Amino acid sequence: MPDSIESLVGDLTSDDRTVRTEAQDALVALGSAAVEHVLPLLDDRRTAGELEGIAFFRRAADSAVPRLQEIRRRGPGRLRRAALRALAEVRGEEGLESRDRQAVERLVRIKLLREKQERVTLPRETRWLAFPADRLEGAVAALGLHDLRPATCAMGVAATTVAKDAIENETPDGGKVVAYRAFITPEFKGWRLVYGDSFLDAAGGPELAERISERCGEGHFYSIDTYHNANVWWIAENGRVVRGHSTYADPEWVGEPLPFELTYIEADADDPFLDRDLVERYSEGVTDPDMVALKLSVEPRRMRPATMRGHGWLATTHPAVPSGAFRGALPI
């Protein structure tokens, strides 16, 4: 390896941000010549090397793709796994050759068979929808989802809450369309959840819950934002809102208290079996989305593999933008 490239790769893990930036600029300028030397950083999770390596490939983009594809076909073997990840970061599924796509699909199928044996982790401090699990087709139609693909929970959550989950594409007439990713979880105790931060923000979580309830009988939206100390939950039945709460909305409450809320609203403050702090906090109704989810559907932190049925689905919101168009490597 030329000393200049070796030195630049070493500088990518420097504690000095300026040194890292200058090294990355120089490596990007080298293009394909630097690919093989930067790839090992993608396996380096002890330093900033992994993030700097990913940043390099995203910037190098098209100039790196031919060399990455060559490494996937011919080696060296020690770099083939990292090259697959780099291709996913740069081009998404569209950057993978047919053989690699089939290999990824096989791995997903294998992982889905094991998922019930592993701990399921779903995020709590985000936003999600809930609908009756036996109404999957109705929910898909209500949300306008396309290109459904089997996905593990790790894949789906990363795709919709961590990775880039929105892309802009040109339409045949020269216009622009924005497509979003959405993840539908496996069934848990008769319910499925829907994640997709950008999708829920753009379309409106409460509105989507109402739309789902028209087709599925019931639709819920939950949002927990601890940074802004904001809680939102919305319960709709048969296309009609029956109860909702939003911390900073005016009015803060919509609809009449649900039966489980009355336990706190009408509670005897001296009842030794009730938490007095909760009774005081919930004097007008339950404000915490996770508490509402626990009572009415399922609460993400309490998911257990033993209660899981079926598998999850990764989807997009536009028929012309398949899942493979989204860039970024996803955990399986």
C-alpha positions in Angstrom: 0.0 0.0 0.0 1.5 3.4 -0.9 2.6 5.3 2.2 0.3 8.2 1.3 -2.8 6.1 1.2 -1.8 4.2 4.4 -1.2 7.5 6.1 -4.6 8.9 5.0 -6.5 5.8 6.2 -4.8 6.1 9.5 -5.8 9.7 9.8 -9.5 8.7 9.5 -9.3 7.5 13.1 -7.5 10.6 14.4 -8.9 12.4 17.4 -8.6 15.7 15.5 -11.7 16.4 13.4 -9.8 18.6 11.0 -7.3 15.8 10.3 -10.1 13.3 9.7 -11.9 15.7 7.3 -8.8 16.4 5.3 -7.9 12.7 5.1 -11.4 11.8 3.9 -11.3 14.6 1.2 -8.0 13.3 -0.1 -9.3 9.6 -0.2 -12.5 10.6 -1.9 -10.4 12.3 -4.6 -8.5 9.1 -5.1 -11.8 7.3 -5.8 -11.5 3.6 -6.6 -7.8 3.4 -5.7 -8.7 3.9 -2.0 -11.6 1.4 -1.9 -9.7 -1.7 -0.9 -7.8 0.2 1.8 -10.8 1.8 3.5 -13.0 -1.3 3.5 -11.4 -2.8 6.7 -12.6 0.2 8.6 -16.2 -1.0 8.3 -15.4 -3.8 10.7 -13.7 -1.4 13.2 -16.2 -0.6 15.9 -13.7 0.4 18.5 -12.9 3.8 17.0 -14.4 6.4 14.7 -13.1 4.3 11.8 -16.4 2.6 11.0 -18.4 5.8 10.7 -15.6 7.5 8.8 -15.4 4.5 6.4 -19.2 4.6 5.8 -18.9 8.4 5.2 -16.1 7.8 2.6 -18.2 5.3 0.6 -21.2 7.5 0.6 -19.2 10.4 -0.7 -17.2 8.4 -3.2 -20.5 6.9 -4.4 -20.4 5.9 -8.0 -16.6 6.0 -8.3 -16.4 3.2 -5.7 -19.2 0.9 -7.0 -17.3 -0.9 -9.8 -14.4 -1.8 -7.5 -16.8 -2.9 -4.8 -18.7 -5.2 -7.2 -15.4 -6.6 -8.4 -14.4 -7.4 -4.8 -17.7 -9.2 -4.3 -17.1 -11.3 -7.4 -13.4 -12.0 -7.1 -12.2 -11.1 -3.6 -10.0 -10.8 -1.7 -12.2 -12.9 0.6 -11.5 -11.0 3.7 -13.1 -7.9 2.2 -16.1 -9.4 0.6 -18.5 -8.9 3.6 -17.4 -5.3 4.0 -17.8 -4.7 0.3 -21.4 -5.9 0.5 -22.2 -3.5 3.3 -20.5 -0.6 1.4 -22.6 -1.4 -1.7 -25.7 -1.2 0.4 -24.7 2.1 1.8 -23.9 3.6 -1.6 -26.7 2.2 -3.8 -29.0 0.1 -1.6 -30.3 -3.1 -3.0 -30.0 -1.7 -6.5 -26.3 -1.8 -6.2 -26.2 -5.6 -5.5 -25.8 -8.2 -8.2 -28.5 -10.9 -8.5 -26.4 -13.5 -6.6 -25.9 -11.1 -3.6 -29.6 -10.2 -3.6 -30.6 -13.9 -3.4 -28.1 -14.4 -0.6 -29.5 -11.6 1.4 -33.1 -12.9 0.9 -32.0 -16.4 2.1 -30.4 -14.9 5.2 -33.6 -13.0 6.0 -35.7 -16.2 5.7 -33.3 -18.0 8.0 -33.3 -15.2 10.5 -37.1 -15.1 10.5 -37.2 -18.7 11.5 -35.1 -17.9 14.6 -36.7 -14.6 15.6 -39.0 -16.2 18.1 -35.9 -17.5 20.0 -34.4 -14.1 20.3 -35.2 -11.0 22.3 -37.5 -8.6 20.3 -36.5 -5.0 20.6 -39.0 -2.4 19.5 -38.5 1.3 20.2 -40.6 3.1 22.8 -39.5 6.7 22.5 -40.8 7.3 18.9 -44.2 7.0 17.2 -46.2 4.1 16.1 -49.6 2.9 14.9 -51.5 -0.1 16.2 -54.3 -2.1 14.5 -55.9 -5.5 15.0 -53.5 -8.2 13.6 -56.2 -10.0 11.6 -56.9 -6.9 9.5 -53.5 -6.8 7.8 -54.8 -6.4 4.3 -57.1 -3.6 5.4 -54.3 -1.7 7.1 -52.0 -2.0 4.1 -54.8 -0.6 1.9 -55.6 2.2 4.3 -52.0 3.2 4.5 -51.4 3.0 0.8 -48.4 0.6 1.2 -46.6 -1.2 -1.7 -43.8 -3.7 -2.3 -44.3 -5.6 1.0 -41.3 -7.8 1.8 -40.7 -10.1 4.8 -38.4 -8.5 7.3 -37.0 -9.1 10.8 -37.8 -6.7 13.6 -34.2 -5.5 13.6 -34.4 -4.7 9.9 -37.7 -3.0 10.0 -37.0 -0.8 13.0 -33.6 0.3 11.6 -35.1 1.0 8.2 -37.8 3.3 9.7 -36.3 4.9 12.8 -32.5 5.0 12.1 -31.7 4.7 8.4 -32.8 7.2 5.7 -36.6 6.4 5.5 -37.6 9.0 2.8 -36.4 9.5 -0.7 -37.4 11.9 -3.5 -37.8 10.4 -7.0 -38.6 12.0 -10.4 -41.9 11.0 -12.1 -42.2 10.3 -15.8 -43.6 13.8 -16.4 -40.6 15.5 -14.7 -42.3 16.1 -11.4 -41.1 14.9 -7.9 -42.6 12.3 -5.6 -41.5 11.6 -2.0 -41.7 7.9 -0.9 -41.4 6.7 2.7 -40.6 3.4 4.3 -42.9 1.7 6.8 -42.5 -1.4 8.9 -45.4 -3.6 10.0 -44.4 -5.8 13.0 -45.3 -9.4 13.6 -48.5 -10.0 15.5 -48.2 -9.6 19.3 -51.2 -10.5 21.4 -53.6 -9.9 18.6 -52.1 -6.6 17.4 -49.6 -5.4 14.9 -47.7 -2.1 15.1 -46.5 0.2 12.3 -43.3 2.2 12.5 -42.1 4.9 10.1 -41.0 8.2 11.6 -40.9 10.3 8.4 -44.1 8.6 7.1 -46.1 9.2 10.3 -44.9 12.8 10.5 -45.7 13.6 6.8 -49.1 11.9 6.7 -50.1 12.6 10.3 -50.3 9.8 12.8 -53.8 10.7 14.1 -55.1 10.9 10.6 -53.6 7.5 9.7 -55.2 6.0 12.8 -58.6 7.2 11.7 -58.0 5.9 8.2 -57.0 2.5 9.5 -60.1 2.4 11.7 -62.4 2.8 8.7 -61.1 -0.5 7.2 -60.0 -2.4 10.3 -62.6 -1.3 12.9 -59.9 0.2 15.2 -56.7 2.2 14.8 -54.4 3.8 17.4 -51.6 6.3 17.2 -49.0 6.8 20.0 -46.1 9.2 20.2 -43.5 9.7 23.0 -41.1 12.6 22.8 -39.1 12.8 26.1 -36.9 15.6 24.7 -39.8 17.9 24.5 -41.8 16.2 27.2 -44.6 15.7 24.8 -47.1 12.8 24.8 -49.7 12.1 22.1 -52.2 9.2 21.8 -55.2 8.9 19.5 -57.9 6.2 19.5 -60.2 5.8 16.5 -63.0 3.3 15.9 -64.9 2.8 12.6 -63.4 6.0 11.2 -64.4 8.1 14.2 -62.1 9.5 17.0 -63.3 8.3 20.4 -60.5 9.6 22.6 -57.2 11.5 22.2 -54.6 13.4 24.1 -51.8 15.8 23.0 -49.6 17.6 25.6 -49.4 20.9 23.8 -52.6 20.9 21.8 -55.6 23.1 22.3 -57.8 21.4 23.5 -55.5 18.9 25.2 -58.2 16.2 25.4 -60.6 14.9 22.8 -63.6 12.7 23.5 -64.8 11.2 26.7 -62.5 9.3 29.2 -62.2 5.6 28.4 -63.2 3.1 31.1 -59.7 2.4 32.3 -59.0 6.1 32.8 -62.0 6.4 35.1 -60.1 4.2 37.6 -57.8 7.2 38.2 -60.2 10.1 37.5 -62.8 8.8 40.0 -60.4 7.2 42.4 -60.5 7.7 46.1 -57.3 9.5 47.0 -57.1 7.6 50.2 -57.4 4.1 48.5 -54.2 2.3 49.7 -54.2 0.1 46.6 -53.7 3.0 44.2 -50.6 5.0 43.4 -51.4 8.5 44.7 -49.0 10.1 42.3 -50.7 8.5 39.4 -54.1 9.4 40.7 -53.1 13.0 40.9 -51.3 13.1 37.5 -54.2 11.3 35.7 -57.0 13.4 37.4 -58.2 14.5 33.9 -57.2 11.3 32.1 -54.2 9.1 31.4 -51.5 11.2 29.6 -48.8 8.5 29.0 -49.0 6.7 25.6 -47.3 3.6 26.9 -49.8 3.2 29.7 -52.7 3.6 27.2 -51.0 1.1 24.8 -50.6 -1.4 27.6 -54.3 -1.1 28.4 -55.7 -1.0 24.9 -53.3 -2.8 22.6 -49.6 -3.7 23.3 -46.8 -1.7 24.7 -43.5 -2.0 22.8 -41.2 -2.6 25.8 -43.3 -5.6 26.9 -43.0 -7.5 23.6 -41.9 -11.1 24.2 -40.9 -13.6 21.6 -43.3 -16.2 23.0 -46.2 -13.9 22.1 -45.1 -13.3 18.5 -46.9 -14.8 15.5 -45.9 -14.5 11.9 -43.3 -12.1 10.7 -42.9 -8.4 10.0 -43.2 -6.6 6.6 -41.1 -3.8 5.2 -43.0 -1.6 2.7 -42.9 1.7 0.8 -45.6 4.3 0.2 -45.3 4.7 -3.5 -45.7 2.0 -6.2 -42.8 3.4 -8.3 -40.3 3.4 -5.5 -39.5 -0.2 -4.2 -37.7 -1.0 -1.0 -34.5 -1.6 -3.0 -34.3 2.1 -3.9 -33.5 3.1 -0.3 -29.8 3.3 0.5 -28.2 2.0 3.6 -27.2 -1.3 5.1 -29.7 -2.8 7.5 -29.1 -5.3 10.3 -30.8 -8.6 9.8 
